[in-house]
Amino acid sequence: MRFDVITLFPELVEMVSQVGVTGRAAKRGLIDLHCWNPRDYTEDVHRTVDDRPYGGGPGMVMKADCLLKAIRDIKSKKKPGKQAKLIYLSPQGQALDQDALAKMAEAQTDLILLCGRYEGIDERVIELEVDEQWSLGDYVLSGGELGAMVMVDAITRLLPGALGHDASADEDSFSKANEGLLDCPHYTRPDVVEGLQIPAVLKSGDHKAIADWRRKQSLQRTEKIRPDLFKKFLKINAKTDK
């Protein structure tokens, strides 16, 4: 799966393909990450990518011309018939969740991730080229780079072969296989840490009892920490039981 990221800080975004799960996926050819700097598409000596907003106000706005040139250059290099979806990382976007990421991973459509800076980008870029807008949450970052890195990482781990065990993703919090619940607690050796011992059931060898314990813990943890997710789970299951 290919990711093209339009960013003023390519050296930052490129790090995501050099370490961990995403780094291994890149080495195996499961993902292909390319960064494009809008400054390379400017024509003035200062390589200007921003300007004052019309109507006044604080801050600067990223210019349309260099962004549109970058976007269209990326698209022009795609193989004939190859689709690419352009996503703008923005506080005004939909809240990114596991379901959305899973759909992107399943589709494996090339993604062009546009990282804004300053007060944002010229609205005409959104009108002309942006397919979707996504947000990490109800807060503001200095730019879209961290959001783009999150998307690359979260999508990559859902691609077949990216994890050591493909079933690992199924057991993650929010996954469809886990019915949108939070993950259960996990333990490893030693058996006792500062007086705290692992639950005895995990050493029992009884796989059904362990599965039942993990299920119960997942339900309890979700109800306590994320009651909104627990209510959603109950609602979905109520419909299923009818």
C-alpha positions in Angstrom: 0.0 0.0 0.0 1.4 3.4 -0.9 1.3 6.6 1.1 2.2 9.9 -0.4 2.5 12.6 2.3 2.5 16.3 1.4 4.4 18.0 4.3 6.8 20.9 5.1 8.7 18.5 7.4 9.4 15.3 5.3 12.2 14.3 7.7 9.7 14.0 10.5 7.2 11.9 8.6 9.8 9.6 7.1 10.7 8.4 10.6 7.5 6.4 10.7 8.7 4.0 8.0 12.1 3.4 9.7 11.2 1.8 13.0 8.9 -0.8 14.6 6.0 -2.5 12.8 5.9 0.1 10.0 9.7 -0.1 9.5 9.5 -3.9 9.1 6.5 -3.5 6.8 8.4 -1.1 4.6 11.4 -3.4 4.3 9.0 -6.2 3.3 7.4 -4.1 0.6 4.0 -4.1 2.3 4.0 -0.3 2.4 5.7 2.4 0.3 6.0 5.9 1.8 6.9 9.0 -0.1 7.1 12.6 1.1 6.6 15.7 -1.0 7.5 19.2 0.2 5.3 22.0 -1.1 8.3 24.3 -1.1 9.6 22.3 -4.1 6.6 23.6 -6.0 7.0 27.3 -5.4 8.5 29.7 -7.9 9.8 32.6 -5.8 13.3 32.9 -4.4 12.1 32.5 -0.9 10.1 29.4 -1.6 7.0 30.9 0.0 4.2 28.5 0.9 2.0 30.8 3.1 0.4 34.2 3.0 -1.8 36.5 5.1 -5.5 35.5 5.2 -8.0 37.6 3.2 -10.2 39.5 5.6 -7.5 39.9 8.2 -6.9 38.0 11.3 -3.9 36.4 13.0 -1.6 33.7 11.5 -0.9 32.7 8.0 -2.6 30.3 5.5 -0.9 27.8 3.2 -1.1 28.9 -0.4 -3.2 27.0 -3.0 -0.8 27.2 -5.9 2.1 25.1 -4.4 -0.3 22.6 -2.8 -2.3 22.1 -6.0 0.9 21.6 -8.0 2.2 19.0 -5.5 -1.1 17.1 -5.5 -1.4 17.0 -9.3 2.3 16.0 -9.7 1.7 13.0 -7.4 -1.5 12.0 -9.2 0.3 12.4 -12.6 2.8 9.8 -11.5 0.2 7.1 -10.7 -0.1 4.2 -13.0 -3.1 4.5 -15.5 -6.3 3.4 -13.7 -4.7 3.5 -10.3 -6.9 5.3 -7.8 -5.6 7.6 -5.0 -7.7 9.1 -2.3 -6.6 12.5 -0.9 -7.1 13.0 2.8 -6.6 16.3 4.6 -5.6 16.0 8.3 -7.7 18.7 9.9 -9.4 19.6 13.2 -12.6 20.0 11.1 -12.4 16.4 9.9 -14.3 13.4 11.0 -13.0 11.7 14.2 -10.7 8.9 13.1 -11.6 5.5 14.6 -10.7 1.9 14.1 -13.6 1.1 11.8 -12.4 3.8 9.3 -8.8 2.6 9.5 -9.9 -1.0 8.9 -11.8 0.0 5.8 -8.8 1.9 4.4 -6.6 -1.1 5.1 -9.0 -3.5 3.4 -9.4 -1.2 0.3 -5.6 -0.7 0.1 -6.2 2.3 -2.1 -3.2 4.6 -2.4 -3.6 7.5 0.1 -2.3 11.0 -0.4 -2.1 12.6 3.1 -2.1 16.4 3.1 -0.5 18.0 6.2 -1.6 21.6 6.9 0.3 24.1 9.0 -0.3 27.6 10.4 -4.0 28.5 10.3 -4.7 25.8 7.7 -4.8 25.7 3.9 -6.6 27.7 1.3 -10.2 26.5 1.2 -10.1 26.1 -2.6 -7.6 23.3 -2.3 -10.2 21.4 -0.3 -13.0 22.2 -2.8 -10.9 21.1 -5.8 -8.9 18.1 -4.6 -9.7 16.8 -1.1 -11.8 13.6 -0.8 -12.0 13.3 2.9 -11.0 15.1 6.1 -10.0 13.3 9.2 -9.1 14.4 12.7 -7.3 12.6 15.6 -9.6 14.3 18.1 -11.0 17.5 19.6 -7.7 19.3 20.0 -5.3 21.2 17.8 -1.7 20.2 16.8 0.9 22.4 15.2 0.4 20.6 11.9 -0.9 17.5 10.2 2.3 15.5 10.3 1.6 13.6 13.5 -1.9 12.8 12.2 -0.4 11.4 9.0 2.1 9.3 10.9 -0.7 7.9 13.1 -2.7 7.0 10.0 0.3 5.3 8.4 1.1 3.3 11.5 -2.5 2.4 12.4 -3.4 1.3 8.8 -0.1 -0.6 8.3 -0.6 -2.9 11.4 -4.0 -4.0 9.8 -2.4 -5.1 6.6 -1.9 -8.9 6.2 1.6 -9.8 7.1 2.5 -6.6 8.9 2.3 -8.2 12.4 4.1 -11.3 13.7 0.7 -12.8 14.2 -2.2 -11.5 12.1 -4.6 -12.4 14.9 -2.9 -9.8 17.1 -4.8 -7.0 15.4 -8.1 -8.8 16.1 -7.5 -8.7 19.8 -6.7 -5.0 19.9 -9.0 -2.5 21.6 -11.7 -1.2 19.3 -11.3 -4.0 16.8 -14.3 -5.5 15.1 -13.3 -9.0 16.2 -13.2 -7.7 19.8 -16.7 -6.1 19.2 -15.4 -2.6 19.7 -14.5 -3.3 23.4 -11.3 -2.4 25.2 -8.6 -5.0 25.4 -8.3 -7.2 28.5 -5.3 -6.9 30.9 -2.0 -8.7 29.9 0.7 -10.1 32.1 4.2 -11.7 31.5 7.0 -13.1 33.7 7.9 -12.9 36.5 4.8 -14.2 38.3 5.0 -11.7 41.1 6.0 -8.0 40.8 6.2 -6.0 44.0 3.7 -8.3 45.7 1.3 -8.3 42.8 0.6 -11.8 41.4 -0.8 -12.7 38.0 -4.4 -14.0 38.0 -4.3 -17.8 38.7 -6.5 -18.6 35.7 -3.8 -17.5 33.3 -1.6 -20.3 34.6 -4.3 -22.9 34.6 -3.9 -24.2 31.1 -7.7 -24.2 30.8 -8.1 -22.3 27.5 -11.9 -21.9 27.8 -11.6 -20.5 31.4 -8.8 -18.1 30.2 -11.0 -16.9 27.3 -14.0 -16.4 29.6 -11.8 -14.5 32.0 -10.4 -12.2 29.3 -13.9 -11.6 27.9 -15.2 -10.7 31.4 -12.2 -8.4 32.0 -12.7 -6.7 28.6 -16.4 -6.0 29.4 -15.6 -4.7 32.9 -12.8 -2.5 31.7 -14.8 -1.0 28.9 -17.8 -0.3 31.2 -15.5 1.4 33.7 -13.2 3.4 31.4 -15.3 4.0 28.3 -19.0 3.8 29.2 -19.8 5.3 25.8 -18.3 2.2 24.1 -20.0 -0.1 26.5 -23.4 1.4 25.8 -22.7 1.1 22.0 -21.8 -2.6 22.6 -25.0 -3.2 24.5 -27.1 -1.5 21.9 -25.6 -3.5 19.0 -26.0 -6.8 20.9 -29.6 -5.9 21.8 -30.4 -5.6 18.1 -28.6 -8.9 17.3 -30.6 -10.8 20.0 -33.9 -9.7 18.4 
